[in-house]
């Protein structure tokens, strides 16, 4: 029997992506149901690093502070080839609130996010799986099976955050195109002994393979080693397998006291669209990257952060259906770029044939490559995102579509309230009162109560021109840069995405 209940959004999957979606919906008072087929909380180590951009998103949700004492701050990554260092990535050189990767096993990250969810009065409905769904004129009808049997309920939207084998994705007929690499990796959390700085990360590449060494807390490290071919059935590596692989690489490193060991394949896959009707997919349900670069979980967090505020706006009457389309467009574009990047990096590190000599040359420490090497930490940190589908003009001070989560983009990024589920209009104090009132009226019409105005009292110190304003989205993406002379164009641009919708639809 169909049950009508107060939950308006069904979130399928209780991992980081699903929980971030839930926390975003909470901000807007949107009732949701979050289900998870696993009866136990995450136990496998899985993802390891939280990049600077994701740390900013988690900080916006009140989570990062609880994570910091539990993780190892990794500021330096070394790329080694045949015992020689090619170059060093120093994240302390980027302008960011958190200029490092926070290294900690995924269960710790998941626990912190779930604790925040619990503090707000929500529980993940564990042991419950999506059985089927069918879209209709009011949204989507979903049948779920849990400990108390099956129930069928109506929802306005369904968000599939249910991993690589997503039932949500399958139910709406979305493909998952790409390929599986003909190799896998073995990975373990172990004590490490060797003659290098144990607070830094190392990508140690040789002709016969590679080993990645990543610092954790309490003297432990995550090691990742390439293995050829598919994972054998029921394969569980032992300490001796890691020791033999290290010996074959002729790397002078000793490992002991493993707390976790596993094996996993390399993927390069994505679905064709992140939205079909009133059903969305996010995280591993939408894309699977090679683990080289650590983009997997971090990209899922970005998906959820993007989709969450857009659903909140639309369901509160402050956004159009085009705003929801922009989630699919932006995040699919982002995934495409990361798939290309991780495929290229995996090919070079694993010695595959998916790259050319010109790609390898980029990483050589030559004067001509300084710009590339300088930009690489920003890419790895998540700060080179560009939703505009074109390279930012280096002559422009502020790039529309550029990611603002770092003060790399705005010198005052950490000095005013941004995010927290609202648009922020940053204006010069020199703007006349009547023009400021006009801008405020445009904002009020577009966003209702979901905006704030931040005034710069010393605009020259922040490179703001007379009459200039900058609009920043809730996910800290620069959406519009203009002057008071183009208020009509500003109003038109906002109307395209933020026309009011009937919240009872």
N, C-alpha and C positions, 0 to 999 in steps of 0.2 A: 504493500500500500504506500502511495506517495505521501510523505510527511512534509508539511510546510512548517519551517522553523525560522528562528530569528537570524541564523548565520547566513550572510549574503555571499561570502566567498569560501570556497573549499580549497584548502592548500593540501596538495598530495605530496607528502614527504616532509619529515621532521628533521632534516639535516640543516646545515648552516643557511642554505638558500631559502628553504621553506620558513625557517624561523625569522630570518631577516625580513621576508615578505610580511610575516605576521606582525612584527614589531612596527613596521611602517604603517600597516593598516590600523593598528592600535592608535597611532597618533591622530587619526581622523575619526576615531570612534566607529570604525567599520566592523561589524560583527563577523567573525570568521570561525571556521572549524579547521584544525590542522591535524591530519592523520599520518601515521607512520606504521608501516608493516612490521618493522623490527619491534620486538617486545622489550629488548634491552637497549640501553644507551650505547652509543658508539664505543667499541672496544679496540678496534684496529687502529694503528697509528695513522695510516693513510697520508693526507696532506700534512705538510710540516710548517710552511712559512706563511706568515701574514704580511703582505707587502705594505709600504707606507700609505698608499691610496686606500687600501682596505682598512687599515688602522684608523684613518680619518673617518671613514663611514661608520665603523664600529664605535668610535668616540662620539659621533653624532647621536648614536642610540644609547649612550651611557654604558658601554661595555669595555672599551679599551683599558681604562684604569684598572679594572680587575684582572686583565690579562697580563699587563706589564710585569708584575712580580713573578709570574709563572713561566716566563719565556726568556730566552737568551737573545740579547740584542746583537744582531749581526750586521755590522756596517761595511765590511770589506769582503769582496768575493774575488778570488784569484783564478785566472785561467792559465793553466800550465799545459805545455805541450812538450813531450819527451824531456821532462825534468827541467824545462826552462819556462819562466813566467812570461806569457805573451803580454798580458796587461792586468791591471788591478782596477776593479770597480769600487770606488769609495763613495758610499751613499751619504756620508756626512757632508759631501760637497753639494748635494742638492738642497734646495730651499724647501723644507718640509717640517711639519710639526713633529713627525716621527721619522727621522732620517736613517732608517734601518729596517731590515726584515726582522720581525719577531719570530723566533724559531721555537715552536712548541708543537707537540703532537696534536692531531685533529681532535681527539676526544677532549682535550683540555679546552680548546676553542669552543667546541660544541657545548660543553658543560657551562661555560661562562655565558653563552648566548641563551641557553635554556634557563639558567638561573635568573637572567633578566626577564625572560618571558614569565617565569613563575612569580617573580616579584610583582608583576603587573596583574597577576590573578589568572593566568592562562596555563593550561596543561596540554601537552601533546597527547593525542588519543592513540596510544600505542597498541600494537596487535591488530590494527585495522588497515585493510587494503581496499583500493579502488577495484571494483569488479567490472563496471561498465559505466559509460556516460553517453548521453544523447542530447544534442543541442536542440533548442526550441526558441520560439519568439520571445520568451521571457528570460533566456539565459541558457542554462544547462541543467539537465536532470542526471544525478549520479547515484549509482547503487554501490554501497560500501559494505564490506563484511568484516565484522569485529567479533569480540568475545561473546556478545549478546545476539549474534546472528546478523542477518542482512537488513539494511534499511535503504530506502530510496527517497531522496530529498531533492528539492529544487534550489538552485543557487543562481545568482546573477552571473558570477564568473567562477571559473576553476583555474587554478594555477598548478601546473605539474612541475614539481621539484623532486621527482622520484627517480633520479639517477639514470645511468646509461641504458638500462632496460625499461625505461619509462612506460608504464601502462597508459598514462595519460597521452603521451605522444602516439602510441599505437592506436588508441581508441579514436583519435581524430585523423588517423591515416597520414601522419607526417613521416616522410622518409628520414633516414639517418645516414646520409651519404658520406663517403670518404673511404678510408682504408685502415687496416691494421698493419703495423710494421712487422716484418719478419724477424723480430727480436723481442726479448722481454728483459726485465731487469729483476735482480734480487736486491732486497733492501733490508736493513736491520738497524736497530738502535743498540749501540755497543759502546764500551769504553775503548778509547783510542790512545795509542802511544806512538808518537813519531816526533821528529825534530822540527816541527813547524808551529806557528802560532795557533793554538787550539781555539782561539776566539774568532778566527776567520773561517770562511768557506773556501773550498778548493774544488775546481773542476780539473781533474788530473787526467789528461788525454795522452794516450800512446797509440802507436800504429795498431796494436793488437786489441785495443779496447779502452775503457775508461773507468775511473772510480770517482764518485762525487762524495765529498766529506763535508758535512754540515754540522755546526755546533748546536748542542742542546744544553739543558741545565744539568748541574751536578756532575760535570765531567763526561757526560754521554755525548755521542755523535750519531747522526744518521749517515749511514754509508749506502750508496747506490752503485751497483756494478752491472754493466751490460752483459747479457747472455744471448747467444744467437738462437733463432727458432722460436716456436711457440712453447708455452709453458706445458710441460708434461702433465698428464692427468694426475690429480691428487698429489701434486708436487709441493712439498714443504721443505725449503732449504734449511740446512743445519749449519752450525758454526764452521764445520770443516769445509763446507762448500764455499763459504766466503774466504776462508784462509787459502784454499786452493786457487781461487780466482785472483786474489791479491798476489800470490806467488807467481802466477802466470803473467801478471802485469809487471812484475819485477819492481814493485813499489815497497819501500822500506817502512811499512806501517804494521803495527801489531794491534789486534783487536781481542777483546775479551768481555765476559759478563753480559751477554746479550739479554735484553729484556723483551725483544720483539723481533721476529724475522718473517719475511714474506716474499712473495714473487708477484709480479704484475705485468701485464702487457703494455705496449705503447700503442696509442690510438691517434688518429687524426680524422675526426668526424664532426659533422654538424647537420642539423635539420635545415630544411629549405626556408622555413619561416618560424618565428617564435610566437606567432599568433594564428589561430584559426577560429574565427568567430569570437565567441566569448570564452575560449580556452587558450591559455598561455602556457608556454614551457620556459624553464629557466634552469641555469646551472648545468649539471651533467646530463640532464634530460634534453638539453638543447645543443650541447657541444662537448666534445672530449678532446683534450689536448695531450700531446706528449708532456711528461712531467718536467722536461727540461725548461727551466725558467720559472716554475712554480705559479703558473697562471690559473690552474684548475679551480680550486676553491675560491681564490680571490676574484676570478671573473664571475663565479656564481653569486658572490656577495654583491658585486656590481650590478648584475642582472636584477637581483631582488630589490636593491636600493632604488634603481631606476623605475622598475615596474610599480613598486609599492607606493611611491608618492603620486604617480600618475593615476593609479586606481583610486587612491584616496581623494584626489581632486575630482575625478569624474563622478565618483559615487557621492560626493558632497555637493555636486552641482557646479563645480568650478572648472570643468574641462569638457572638451568635445571628444567624440570617438576618434578624431584624428590624433589626439594626444596619446591614446592607447596604441594607435598604429605606429606612433613615433617610437614606442618601446621596441616593437619588433624591428623597425628599420635601424635604429641606433645600435641595438645590442647584436643584431645579426651582422651588421657591418663591422662592429668591434671584434666579434668572434672570427670573422673572415680574416681580418688582419693578423690576429694572434695565431690562427692556424698556420698562416704562411710563415710567420716568424718562428714559431716553435718547430715547424717542419724543417725549415732551413737550419736552425740551430741543432736540431737532433741529427740531421744528416751530417753536419760537420763534426759534431762530437762523436757520433757513433760510426763514422767512416762509411756512410751510405753514399749512393750516387745521385742524390737529389739536389745537388748544388754544383756550382762551377768554381773555377779558380778565382774569379772576380769576387765571389762571396767570401772565400777564405782571406783574400787580400785585405778586406775591410778590417779584419781583426789584427793585422800586422801593425806593430807599433811604429808607424811611419808618420812624419810630419803631416802628410796629406790626409791622414786618417784621424787626426785629432778631433775634428768636429764629430765624427761618427762615434768615437770612443767616449767623448765627453757626453754625448746624448744618450748613450746606452744605459747608464744608471737610471735616467728618467724614464726610459721605456720599461725597464725591469720593475721600477717602482710603481708603475701604473699611471704616470703623469704625462704621457704622450698621447693620451686618448684624444681623438679628433673626430667628432661626430659629423663634421661638415664635409667629409669625404674629399678633402683637399688639404694640401700642406698649408699650415698657417703662414701668412706673409711675415717674414722676419722683420719687415719695416713697421708692422703694426704693433702697437703697445699691448693691445688686448685682443685676443682671438676669439671670435664667436665660435662656439662649439668646442673650445679648448677646455680641458679639465682644470678646475680651479682648486681642487682639494689641497694643492700645495700653494704656498705664497710665491712660488715661481711665477704665477700668472698675475697676481695682484699683490703689491707690497703691503697692503693693509689687510690681507686675508685673515690674519689671526687677531685683528684688533677690533672687529665688530662682530655682532651676532650674525651668523650665516646658518643656512640649513635649518634643522629642526622642523622640517615639514612646511617651510614657507619660502616664497620668493623674497629676494632682497634687492632693493633698488639703492644703488650707491650714487650719491649726488654731491656736487660741489656746493659749499655754503654760499657761493656767489650767484647761484640761480635765484632770480627774483621770486618773490612769494607767489605771485599769480601764476608763473610758469610751473613752479613746484606743485601748486594746487591742481593744475591741469594734469600733470604726470600722476599725481596721487589719485585723481578721479579715474584715469585710464586703468591704473592698477586695481582700484576698487571694483571697477566694472568687470575686469578680467578674472581676478582672483578672490573676490570677496574679502574674507578676513585673513587669507593665507598670504600675507605679504608684510614686509616691514620696510622702512626707509632709513638708511644709514647716511648721515651727513658728514662729509669731509670738510673740516674747518680750515685745513691748510692744503688746498688742492694742489698747489705747485709742488709740494713735498711728495705728493703721490702721483704726479704726472697726469693729473686730470686737467683737461682744457676747460676754458670758460664755457659754461652751459652744457658740459658733457655729463652723461649718466651711463651707468652700467647695470644691466639687469642680470642677476645671478639666480639660477634655479635652485630648488631645494636640494638637489644632488650636487650643488656647487659647480655646475657647468655654466659658463658665460653664455647667456641666451641672446642678449642684444646689447649693442654699444651704439649710442646715438647722442644727439644734442637736442636741446629744447626746440630747435628750429624744425625738427622732423617728427613732431609729436603725432601728426596724422599718420605717418608711416609706421610709427611705433604702435599706435592703436590698431592699425590694420594687421600688423604682424601678430599681435596677441589674439585678435579675434579669430585668426585661422586655427588656433589650437585650443583656445580657452572660451569658446562660446558655451553658454550655459546649456546643460542637459537636464532633462526631467529626472530628478533623483528617484522618482517612483517608477521609472520605466522598467 
